[in-house]
Amino acid sequence: MHASYDAVIVGGGHNGLVAAAYLARAGRRVLLLERLPATGGAAVSTRAFTGVDARLSRYSYLVSLLPRKVVDDLGLRFAVRRRRISSYTPTGGGGLLVDAEDAGRTREQFVRLTGSDRDFEAWQRFYGMTRQVAERVFPTLTEPLPSRAELERRIGDTAAWETLFERPLGETVEAEFADDTVRGVVLTDALIGTFTHAHDPSLRQNRCFLYHVIGGGTGDWDVPIGGMGAFTDALAAAARTAGAEIVTGAEVTGIATDGVRAEVTLADGRTVGATDVLVNASPYALAGLLGRPLPDKPEGAQLKVNMLLRRLPRLRDTAVDPREAFAGTFHIAESYRQLQTAYEQAAAGRVPDAPPSEIYCHSLTDPSILSPDLAAEGVHTLTLFGLHAPARLFAEDPAGTRRELLRATLAQLDAVLAEPLEGCLATDAEGRPCLEAKSPLDLEREVGLPGGHIFHRDLSWPFADPGDVTDATGRWGVGTPDANVFLCGAGAVRGGGVSAVPGHNAAMAVLEKAR
C-alpha cells in the first residue's frame, strides 16, 4: 500500500467493488480494504460441504435490482437467467402455480385454488400497476436523488402512489384479494428481510415491497449464472483491470477526518491517507469506525438454509411437477393469516409454531454451479429463506434456538411433501447431511451484517425525505455529516439487496464533488 490515495474504500462487498471500478476507471488512485480473505461480502459462492463440488450462493442468491447500466459501464462478463415459474404455493393437497409466461395456465391455477377467476383478475390489475411503477422508478435509482414530489410526478398515478407510498399495504391486499393464500403470496415481498406486519403504520412493509417489485423495471427476480460469486468475481476483475488496488485480510478499525483529508487505521496499526473514504459497511459500523455514539443496532429477522439434495422430493400435490414447483419461489406456511400469527409469536419472543419460509432451486435454472458428475446424477441445490426469525430470539441460546427453528421450519416443508426431505438430502465426504443453517447472529459474525440485518438497516424510500434521512445524504443519497466520507453499502438511501446502486451512486458523488 502507498501512504495516500484519492479514495480508500472500506469493505469489499459488491458495492465496494462497484465504487472501486468506477473511480479507478475515472483515473482516481483507489485502494480497497477487505477484512475477510476474499472479496464479495455476502454475494459469494462457496463449496459449503466437504468434498462436494457444488458452488452455492451462500448468503444472497437472486438478482433483481442490478441495473444493466452498471454491467455495461464496467464491461462485466456476467449474465442472469429469468425463471419462467414465478412461484408455487402448496395448500393441503393442492396449490397455486404462477407461470410468468402463460397467463391462461395461471388463471386455471387460480380457479383451481379459489373456485373463480376473481383473484386472478385482481392479480393482473395489481401487478400491472406495480410494473408501471417499476418502469418509472427503477431508472431513477442511478440518477441524483429525486424529491418526494418529483418521484410522485414521475409515477403519474395518484392511486398507485397512495397504494404503495401512503397507506399500509395490508389495506390494499385485503381490499383487492379475497383468498387467504393469494393474500399471503402478495404480502411476502413486503416482509423478506424486514420484521414487520401488513398494517405497520411506519410503512416498513411498503418500502420493502417496493424494492422487491421494481427491479429491472419489471420486478423479475433472476438467477445469476455461475452463482453470486460469478458477479463479484467479475467486479473484482473490473476494478483491478481499471487500476484499483485490492488488499484482503485488512481489517479497518478507525477513520479520522476533518472533512477535507481522512486517515484510515488498520488492525495492525498501519494508517493510510485519503481524500475521500467510501464505506461499504452499515451506518452502525461507520459510527463505530468514526468513534461516535452508536445508533440502535438494527435487527435482522431471517433463517438462511443451504441444502444439497440427491434428488428433488415428491409433492403431495401430484398435479405439479417438482421441477416446476422448486424452480420458482416455493412458499411454505405463508398464507396471510399464517404470516400474521408467526409475526405475533416472534414479536412475543417465541419461535413461531409454523415458521414461514420460501425456497428455490438454483440448479434447475443454472446447472453450471454443479460439477458435471453431480448434475448427471440429478443432484440439486435448495435455498431456504425463513421469515419472522428476529435476532432477539437467539440471544440466550443461539445454537439451540437455531436448531429448534430449523426443525419447525423443515416440518412445515415436510407437511407439503409426499416424502420426508431428510431422505432426499445428499451427504458430504464425511457422511454428514448437506445442510447448513444461519441465523441473524451467524450473519453478523460471518459477514458483518449488524444484528444480521440483510439491508444494514430499515430500507428507505427512494427519494429525499427529511423525515427519514438527514440532508447530509446529499444529491446521491450516500453522503454523511463528514464531507469526504460516503456510504456505499446497503444502508445508503436506495440501498439494500444485490443492486450495485449504492456503489455506483457513491462513486458519482465523489466524482461530482471533485468537479
N, C-alpha and C positions, 0 to 999 in steps of 0.2 A: 504494500500500500504506500501511496505517496502521503505527504503531510497535509495536503489540502486538495479539495475538489470543488467543482462548480455545484455539484449536487451529490449528497450522500443519501442513499435510500436504506431505511431500516426495515428489514424484513423482505424475504424473497418469495412470498406467495405470488399468485398470478398477477395481482395488481402492481406489486413492486416491480416485477419483471416488465410489465407493460410500460410503466413510467420510465424505467431504465432504458428500454429500447427507444422510446420516443425522444427522450432527452439526448441520448448518445447520437441518434440519427440527426439531431439538430446541431451537433457539434459540441455539445457540452461534455466536460470531463466528469464522468459518473462512476461512483463506487456504490455497489450494493452489498450490504452485510446481512447474512442469514445465520441465525444461531444453530440451526439443525445441520446435519452433514450434507444435505442436498436441498436444492430449491424446490419450490412447488407449494409449500404450505399445506393447506387442506385439499388442494387439487393435484393429487398424486396417484400414481398406480403402483401397486405393491404385490409382490408374491407373498401373500399373507400366511400361507400354510406350508409347513416344512416339506420340501421335496415335491411340491406340486407346481407345475408350470402354468399357472393361471394368474394373469395380471389384473387384479381387482382395483377399481376406483374406490379407494379405501374410505374416504370421507365424503367428498362431494362426488356426484355421479351423473348428473344430467346437465344439459346446457340449454338455456332459453334466452338469457339476457345479453349474450355476447354479440355486439354489433358486428356486422360484416365489414364495416368500415375499419375496425381495428385489424382484422385478419388481412384485409387488402393493404392498408397503410404499412404494416410491418412485414408484408410478404410471407406470411406464415404458411407452412406446409401442414395444414390442419383442416379436417373436414368433420361434419356431423351428418348423421343419417336420421331421417324422420321416421317415427313409429306410426304405422298405419292404425294400429289399435290404440285409441286414446286411453280407455280404461275398461276394467271389468270389475263388477261388484257382485259377489255371491250373496244370495239371500235364501237361506234354508236350502231347498232342493233346486232353486232356480238362480237367476242372476240377471244383471244388466251389462251388456257389452256395447261399448260405444265405438263404432267404426268410423274413423275420421274421413274415409274415402267413399263411404256408402251410406247416404242418408236414409235410403229405403230400408236397408237392413237395420239401422239404428232405430228407426221408427218401429219396426217389428219387435225389437227388443223392449222398447218402452211399453208397447201394448202387451207383450207377454208378462211384463212385471206389474203394470198398473191397471190393465184392463181397458185402457183407452189411449188415444194419442194426445190427450190434453197436455201432459207434462212434456211430451216431445215438442209440441208446438211452442210451449213456453221456453224450453231449452234452446230452440232455434232462435227465438227472438232475443233471449238474454245474451247468448254468446255471439249473436250478430252485433249486438250493441257493444259488447266488450271488444270485439275485433275492430270496430270503427274507432273506439277509444285508443286501442293499441296502435293503430295506424297513425294516429295523430300525436300520441305521447312518446312512443319509442324513439323517434328521431331526435327529440329534444334532450335525451339523456347525454348525448355527446356535444351539446351546444351549451352556451352560457345559461345559467340557471334562470328560468323564467319566473316571473312573479305569479302569485295565485291567479290574479285577474287575467294575465296573459295566457296561462295554460287553459283557463276556463274558456276564453275566447277561441283558442286554438281547437279545443274539442268541439265547441259549437253545438252542443246538445244539452239543453238545460236538464232534461230528465236523466240523462246518463250522468251528468255531473252530480246531481242530487243523490242518485243511487250509489255512486262509488265514493264520493268525496264529502257528503254532508250527513247521511243517515246511516245508522248501524246496518251492516249488511244483512243481519238476521231479519230485519223488517222486509226487505225485498225478497229474500229467499222464501219466507213464509207466505208472502202475498202472491208470488209467481208460481210456486210449485206446491203440489198437494201431497205427493208421495214422500214418506219419511226417508227412504233410501236415496231418492233423487236429490232431496234437500241436502243430505249428508255429502253426496258426491260434489255438489257445488261448494259447500262450506269448507271442505278440506283444504282448498287452496288458500283459504284465509287463516289457516291455523298452522301450516307447516313451518316449524322453527319459531313459532310465536305462541306463548302460553296465554290464551285469552278465550273468549266465547263470542257467540254470534251477536250479542247485544251490548258489547262493551262500549260505553259512551265515549271512551278515548279514541275509538275507531282504529285501534291497532290492527284489528282483523281486516278492516278495509284496506289499510296500507299494504298488509301482507298479500291480500287478494290481488290488489292492483299490480304488484310486481310479478305475480305468478301468471297474469293473463296478458301482459303487454309485450313479452319477449319477442324480438324479431319483427314486431309489428303484426304478429299473428297469434301469439300466445302458445305456440307449439313448444314442447319440451323434447329436445333431440338427444340422440346418443352420440357421444364423442368417439370417433373411430380411432381405435388403438387405446382407448381408455383415457381418463382425465389426464394422466401423466403425459400423453402424447401432446396435449395442448401446452402444458407448462414446459415441456422439453423444447417445443418449438419456440416458445417465448424466450427461454434462456439462450437458445442458439441465436435468435434475432438480436438480443441485447448484446451478446458477445461479439457478433459479427459487426455490429454498429460501433463497437469500441468500448462498451461498458465493462468495468472490472467487477467480477462477482467473487466474493470471498465467503465461503461457507464455514461452519463451525466458529462463527464470530458473533458472540452474543453482545449486544449493546446494553449497557447498564445506565447510561445517563446522556442527556442532551442539555447543553447550556447555550443560551442565545441572548443577544441584546437586540434582536430584530434585524440586524444587518449582517453579522457574522455569527456562525454557530460552531460549537465544538462537540463532537460525539465521542463518548468514552466507552471503551470495550471492557469486558470482564477481566481481561489480562492486564489492564492498566494502560494500554495504548490509547492515544487520542488522535483524532483526525479532524481537520477543519473543513468547513463547508460554507458556501454562500447560502445554499438552501438545503433544508433537510425534509425529506418526504418519508412519512411514517406509514408503513404497510402493517399496522397493528391497530388495535382497538383504541378509542378515545380513553378508555380506562387505563390501558397500558401506557399511552402517551403521557397522561398526567403523572404516572409514576416515574417515567424517564425524565420528565422535566422537574421532578422533585416538588410537585404541587399536591394539594389535597386531593385525595382520590374521590371521584364521584361514587354513587352507589353502584355496586357491581351488578352488571346485567345478569339475567338468569336464563340459561338455555333450558329446553324442555323436550328433549328427544332421546330416543334409544336408536342407535345405529347398529344394524346387524349385517354382517357379511357372511355368505354361505357359498359352498360349492356342493352341487348335487350330482350323484351318479346319473340321475335322470329326473325329469320333471314328474311331480306327483300327479296322480289321477284326481279328478274333481268329482264331488257329489253331483254337480250339475253336468250331466252327461251330454247336454246339448251344445257344450262349448269345448273346443279343443284346448288343452292346457297350453299349447304353443301360442295360441292367440291370447288366452287369458293372462299369461305371465309376460307377454311381450309389451303390453301397455302397463298402466298403473293399476295394480290389483289391490282394491280397497278391502280392508278387514275391520269389522266392528266399527264402521264409520257411517252408520246412519245418523241422522240429525239428532235423535234422542240419545243414541249411544255416545256421540261426541260430547253432548252437554253433561251427561251423567259422569263420564270419565273426567271431564274438567272439574266438576264439583268435587269428586272424590279426591283428585290430586290436589286441588286447592285446599282441601281439608287436611292434607298431609298423609294420605294413604295411597298405596298402589291401586290403580283402578281395577275393578273386578274384570272388566272386559277392555283391556288397553287397545285403543285404536291404532292402526298402522297401515302402511301401504308398501307394496312390494313390486319390483320389476326385475326382469331378467335381461341383463346387458348382452349376454352372449347369443340370445336369439336374434338380435339385430346386428351384432358385430362379433362374429366368432373369432376374429383375429386376436382377441385377448386371451384365447386358449391356445395351447400348443396343438399342432395337427393331430397328435395321438389322442389328446383329451377330446377334441372336437369330434373325432371319428368314433369315439366311444359313447357319444351322446351326453357328455358331461356339460353342466350349465352352472353359471353363477346365479346367485339370487341375492338381491339387496333389499333389506327391510328398513324402513324409516318409521319409528314409532312416535306417536304424538302424545301430548299431555304427560310428559315424564320430567317435571321440573327438577332442577338441581337440588332443591331443598329435600326431596325425598331420599336422596343418597347421603345426606350429611352424616348421619350417625353410623350407618353400616353400608359403606359404598359397595363392597363386593356382594354382600348378602342381598341388598335391595336389587342390585343388577340381576342376580340370579332369579329372584322372585319375579321381577318384572319380565324377564326373558321367558320364564316358564308360563306366565299368564298370557303373554303375547303369542307365543307359539301354540298355546292351547286354543286360542281363537282361530288361528290358521288351520289347525288340525280339524276344527269343527266343520270346516267347509271342504275338507279333502276327503277322498274316498279311501285314504290310507295314511298312516302316520308319517309326518315329514321326516322323523328320525330315521326311518328305514330307507330314505332316499339320499341321505347325506353321504358325500364322499368322505374318505379318511385320508389323513396325511401319511407321510413316510413312517411315522411312529405309531400309526393306528388310531390316531385321535380324530374325532369328527371335525370336518372342515367348517367350523362355525366360530365367529368371534363377535362379541357384543361390546359396544362402547356407550357409556353414559355421558351426560354433560361433564362430569368431573374428569372422565378419561379424555375428553376432547380438550378440556382446559389444560391438562397436564401435557398432552402429546403435541398439540398444535397451537397452544396459546390462546384459545378462544375464551374470553372472560366468562366465567360461570358456565362454560360450554355453549354460549350463545352463538349460533352459526352466522348471525348477521352483525356480531360485535355489540349491538345494542338494538333497541326497537327501531324498525325501519321508519324513515322519514318520508314525508310527501315529496314528490319530485318537483317542488317549486320552493321559492324563497318564502319562508313562513316565520315571521318574528316570534310567533307563539311556540314554535317548535325548535328552532335553532337560532343562534345569535347572528348578528350582522357580520361577525368575523369570518363566516364561511365564504363570503365574497361571491364574485360573479360565477365561479365554477362549483361552489358548494364544498370546497375542500380546504378552505382557509381555517386558521386558528387565531387566537389573540396575538400570537407572535408572527410578525410579517414574513418571516422566512422559514416558517415551519408549516408543513401541509400534511393533511391526512390523505393517504392514497389507498386506504383499505375499505372494507365493507361498512365501517362506521361513518363514512362520509355521507353527505346528502347524496341521494341516488346511489347508495351503496347496497351491499347485500348480494348474496348469490355469486355464481361464477359469471361475471359480466365484463370485467376489464374496464368498466366505465369509470370507477374512481381513479384507476391508474392513468387512463387517458386524460381525465379532467385535471388531475394534479399536475401532469406534465404540461398541459395547456396553460394552467395558472402560472407555473414557473416561467414559461417562455413569454407569456404576456407581461408578467412583472418585469422581466428583463428589458422588454421593449419600452 
